[in-house]
Amino acid sequence: MNATDQAASRADELYARYMGHLYGCAPCQRENYCPVGNRMRAAWKCAQSAAMQTYRARTERRQ
């Protein structure tokens, strides 16, 4: 497994946890806000960004 795969896998894992939280969190369902949900969303977005940066760096080296 290379760095791109690891970063994408981490982003997928965080997304699944975030979705699980949203499913069970009444404040997130009603108001789209709770501190835990916000932290989980921020962590997922950060991991998603890292995966994309790794992918871009890898594909730019090939050119």
Beta strands, then each sheet from edge to edge (+ up, - down):
end
